[in-house]
Structures are given as structure tokens and as C-alpha cells.
Amino acid sequence: MKKICIIGGGFGGLSAAIRLSRSGLAAECVLIDKKATSDFLPTLPDCLGRGISPDCLAYKIEDICKKTGFKFIEEEVAAVDTEKREISTGNSRLNYDYLIIASGSETNFYGNENIRKCAYKLDDVADAENIIKKLKENDYRTYVIGGGGYTGVEVATNLRIFLNKSKRSGRIAVVERAPSILGPIPEWMKGYVSSNLRRLNVDIFINSQIERIEERKVHISGGKVFDDAIVIWAAGVKTAGFIQDLNVKKNPQGRVEVDEYLRLSESCFVIGDAAYIKHKEMFLRMAVQFSIAQGNCAAQNVITSIKGKPLRKYRPVDLGYIIPMANNRSCGSVLGVNLKGLLPTAFHFIMCIYRSWSWKKRFCIVKRLLT
Ligand SMILES: Cc1cc2nc3c(=O)[nH]c(=O)nc-3n(C[C@H](O)[C@H](O)[C@H](O)COP(=O)(O)OP(=O)(O)OC[C@H]3O[C@@H](n4cnc5c(N)ncnc54)[C@H](O)[C@@H]3O)c2cc1C
């Protein structure tokens, strides 16, 4: 009997597990994740502004493994040897016939130990709980967000709503190294987001970097210092350490280049945030829709490989993207149509609820959004 392993129980890994179990293939299936839960990342910032309980966003991987007939191992993968077909964790070694790597991405501190130790990150439910606890227990004069990308903007808007609801004031500052926030998106969106941030009294510092954090003092390039401040770091991501260690072609974030069948080698597929895929002369951004579709495609290709049939090419379908903002003035482009205001906010939550892994969790999110 063939042994199929999946590393990562996020969007890509779980959709691959579900696809494999539905195929009725007789195989020994194992899913490995360093956490016990699959965390619903797109609504993490809403734990702050909309008061969604982080609990609503954590789904036990063991439960889905039971349903799909997978064995679940809760351990961190330390290394993968694609030639020997071997996975190493701190405690054990596992061999596989087919492997799907779906280990996502994590916050990148770019080697800055001071920022790693002193700033807060938002990679999972535990991080969201950590930030909420800190903000409830402490008052700050300035809330500094490192990075003006999607997550930074979303966190800034949620922070303002959180402070308003708890009748607190405070300066919110987004510090972005590049000459503009949000990177390569259309100018109208940048304008819309910037004016919404101004409306929410969020300051944007472009061409600026957080240099160091000392106690509650945050030093910014150019000599600026924020006193009595907390930093939430959302300035970039990288792939897991074991992927960084693979001697294969990667982009600067450590995402692995795969072929059109999502393969790194004949028996190893890489999907989701961990993979770097070219589409129409561009590289696909990190997004839930691509991770889920790639999970399905990789699982299908494992099945066809075992059956000795031709593999299926991965053909990305891009439904668009939304920049959700907590005062319901979101914007985005869905199926090629530009949207702003409440409608894209509604689309964002409809997709989040639809993609959630259980009815109980869906209900939990809806209940919070309606109260
Ligand atoms: C705050 C935030 C907001 C976001 N908002 C949106 C949004 O609005 N829309 C959107 O489309 N996308 C959004 N994203 C991006 C989206 O969540 C990711 O693109 C998506 O989760 C990637 O799916 P994945 O399956 O590749 O990885 P993930 O869903 O991240 O899952 C990876 C899994 O691998 C596990 N893992 C990692 N390393 C190891 C290891 N060494 N050993 C074992 N297990 C490991 C992790 O514990 C995790 O469970 C957001 C991300 C964040 C952080």
C-alpha cells in the first residue's frame, strides 16, 4: 500500500486530504502539522475590531483527519529529503511514497532579533489571542504597525475600531519601507485605502523603517521615536525553515518553484504559500483561493500518479482580491469588477464563512458579525 504524507493542515493541506479521502484510494495517509489546529487566517485581524473570538477560527485538525481517514501527527517538520523520500521531525523519521508540502508561510523578521523579541506578529490564533490580551491589559500612546501591506492595513483599521469601542484614543502609525503602501495594486485602490486610513486617523510613514524597539520606545529611521508604543509586525513573510534548507530553486521569500503539475520532484508536490507559481508572466500571490485549488490539483495528481495515468496541469483561476477594512470601507476587484465600500466587505465575509471548515465555526463567526 502506498504511503501519502501531507505537511501542513491549513487551506491547501486540508483540501488535499479531503480530495484524497473522497477518491476512495487505498493508501496509508498521514498529515503532519506543528499545531493541533487549522487556523482561519483571513479573519484574524477581525478578532480585534469586530470582536470575533479567536476560538471561532481554530479548527481541530484531528477532527478532519478522523473524517478523512488520515493519521494526524502533531510535530514540527525539521527536514525533508526528497531523494530518500524521508521526513524528519524532532522526534521521528517518516518515509513516504508521495508528499504534498503545504506548510504555508510565517512572519519574516529579516534576522532582526530585537524586533522578533519585542514586536507582536499575527500568524495564527495564538498570536491573535496574545495581541488581544496585551491590548486589553495595557494602554499605549502609539500603536505602530510594521509594514503597509494587506495585513498591515487591515490590522490598522481593526485597531482603530478596537480603540474606539474601548473608548480609548491613541496614535496609529503604519511604517512602510517602500515609497507607497500596498505594493503593486491599482492607483485608485491605493488612493481609496489611503483616504480611508486618514478618515480613521491612521498615519502612514513611507520610505521608513522600524530600526529598534527598547521597552516601550520605537525608533524609526530618520531619528523619529515613538514613546509608549507597541509594535505589531506585518512586514513580510517567509516559508518554513525546512523549505529554506532545501537545495532547490526558490524566490526571496523561500517559496519553491514548481512545475505546471505542482511538482518539485516526481513524488513531491508543493502548494499554497510554500509554492511559487508563474501565471500570465506574473507570480501568483499568496491567497486562500489558490491554496485550496492547488490542494485539490496536487491530490488529484498523486492519485493519477499511483494509477499510472497522465497528470493534470494546474490552471489558476483568479477570482480577484479584496482589501478588507474594519469600518466596512473595503475595496477590491472581484471577477474583474472594481468594488468599494460595504459590498466588498460583505463578499470578504461571505467567502470566509463559506471556506470555514465546519458549520459550528461558521455560525460562531456569523453570530459575532451580526451582534
Ligand atoms: C492575517 C492574515 C490575513 C490574511 N487575509 C487573507 C485574505 O483576506 N484573503 C486571502 O486569500 N488570503 C489571506 N491571507 C493569506 C492566506 O491565509 C494564505 O495564503 C493561506 O493561508 C495559505 O494557505 P496554505 O495552505 O499554503 O498555508 P496555511 O493555511 O498557512 O497552513 C500552513 C500549515 O502548515 C503548518 N506548518 C508550517 N510549518 C510547519 C512545519 N515545519 N511542520 C509542520 N507543520 C507546519 C502550519 O502550522 C499551518 O497549519 C491572510 C494571511 C494572514 C496571516
The ligand as a Tripos MOL2 file, in Angstrom:
@<TRIPOS>MOLECULE
LIG
   53    58     1     0     0
SMALL
NO_CHARGES

@<TRIPOS>ATOM
      1 C1         -3.5130   37.9740    8.9520 C.3       1 LIG1
      2 C2         -3.6880   37.3450    7.6010 C.ar      1 LIG1
      3 C3         -4.7570   37.7450    6.7990 C.ar      1 LIG1
      4 C4         -4.9360   37.1530    5.5460 C.ar      1 LIG1
      5 N1         -6.0040   37.5510    4.7760 N.ar      1 LIG1
      6 C5         -6.2440   36.9220    3.6140 C.ar      1 LIG1
      7 C6         -7.4040   37.2280    2.8400 C.ar      1 LIG1
      8 O1         -8.2020   38.1040    3.2240 O.2       1 LIG1
      9 N2         -7.6220   36.5320    1.6930 N.ar      1 LIG1
     10 C7         -6.7540   35.5740    1.2560 C.ar      1 LIG1
     11 O2         -6.9860   34.9590    0.2160 O.2       1 LIG1
     12 N3         -5.6360   35.2700    1.9470 N.ar      1 LIG1
     13 C8         -5.3700   35.9140    3.1120 C.ar      1 LIG1
     14 N4         -4.2400   35.5950    3.8370 N.ar      1 LIG1
     15 C9         -3.2880   34.6380    3.2530 C.3       1 LIG1
     16 C10        -3.8010   33.2240    3.3890 C.3       1 LIG1
     17 O3         -4.2240   32.9850    4.7200 O.3       1 LIG1
     18 C11        -2.7200   32.2460    2.9690 C.3       1 LIG1
     19 O4         -2.4060   32.4950    1.6140 O.3       1 LIG1
     20 C12        -3.1910   30.8010    3.1350 C.3       1 LIG1
     21 O5         -3.4870   30.5120    4.4850 O.3       1 LIG1
     22 C13        -2.1170   29.8310    2.6390 C.3       1 LIG1
     23 O6         -2.5960   28.5360    2.7570 O.3       1 LIG1
     24 P1         -1.5600   27.3280    2.9320 P.3       1 LIG1
     25 O7         -2.3660   26.0890    2.9470 O.co2     1 LIG1
     26 O8         -0.4720   27.4530    1.9470 O.co2     1 LIG1
     27 O9         -0.8960   27.5880    4.3540 O.3       1 LIG1
     28 P2         -1.5530   27.8180    5.7910 P.3       1 LIG1
     29 O10        -3.0150   27.9800    5.6960 O.co2     1 LIG1
     30 O11        -0.7530   28.9050    6.4010 O.co2     1 LIG1
     31 O12        -1.2370   26.4500    6.5410 O.3       1 LIG1
     32 C14         0.0790   26.0270    6.7630 C.3       1 LIG1
     33 C15         0.0730   24.9840    7.8700 C.3       1 LIG1
     34 O13         1.3670   24.3860    7.9090 O.3       1 LIG1
     35 C16         1.7730   24.2470    9.2500 C.3       1 LIG1
     36 N5          3.2460   24.2590    9.2970 N.ar      1 LIG1
     37 C17         4.0890   25.2630    8.9740 C.ar      1 LIG1
     38 N6          5.3690   24.8850    9.1110 N.ar      1 LIG1
     39 C18         5.3380   23.6000    9.5450 C.ar      1 LIG1
     40 C19         6.3520   22.6560    9.8880 C.ar      1 LIG1
     41 N7          7.6570   22.9370    9.8150 N.pl3     1 LIG1
     42 N8          5.9660   21.4230   10.3130 N.ar      1 LIG1
     43 C20         4.6390   21.1020   10.4090 C.ar      1 LIG1
     44 N9          3.6550   21.9600   10.1040 N.ar      1 LIG1
     45 C21         3.9920   23.1880    9.6580 C.ar      1 LIG1
     46 C22         1.1550   25.4460    9.9620 C.3       1 LIG1
     47 O14         1.0030   25.1830   11.3610 O.3       1 LIG1
     48 C23        -0.1940   25.5800    9.2410 C.3       1 LIG1
     49 O15        -1.2190   24.8600    9.8970 O.3       1 LIG1
     50 C24        -4.0360   36.1470    5.0900 C.ar      1 LIG1
     51 C25        -2.9630   35.7500    5.9080 C.ar      1 LIG1
     52 C26        -2.7960   36.3340    7.1560 C.ar      1 LIG1
     53 C27        -1.6540   35.8870    8.0380 C.3       1 LIG1
@<TRIPOS>BOND
     1     1     2 1
     2     2     3 ar
     3     2    52 ar
     4     3     4 ar
     5     4     5 ar
     6     4    50 ar
     7     5     6 ar
     8     6     7 ar
     9     6    13 1
    10     7     8 2
    11     7     9 ar
    12     9    10 ar
    13    10    11 2
    14    10    12 ar
    15    12    13 ar
    16    13    14 ar
    17    14    15 1
    18    14    50 ar
    19    15    16 1
    20    16    17 1
    21    16    18 1
    22    18    19 1
    23    18    20 1
    24    20    21 1
    25    20    22 1
    26    22    23 1
    27    23    24 1
    28    24    25 2
    29    24    26 1
    30    24    27 1
    31    27    28 1
    32    28    29 2
    33    28    30 1
    34    28    31 1
    35    31    32 1
    36    32    33 1
    37    33    34 1
    38    33    48 1
    39    34    35 1
    40    35    36 1
    41    35    46 1
    42    36    37 ar
    43    36    45 ar
    44    37    38 ar
    45    38    39 ar
    46    39    40 ar
    47    39    45 ar
    48    40    41 1
    49    40    42 ar
    50    42    43 ar
    51    43    44 ar
    52    44    45 ar
    53    46    47 1
    54    46    48 1
    55    48    49 1
    56    50    51 ar
    57    51    52 ar
    58    52    53 1
@<TRIPOS>SUBSTRUCTURE
     1 LIG1         1 GROUP 0 **** ****
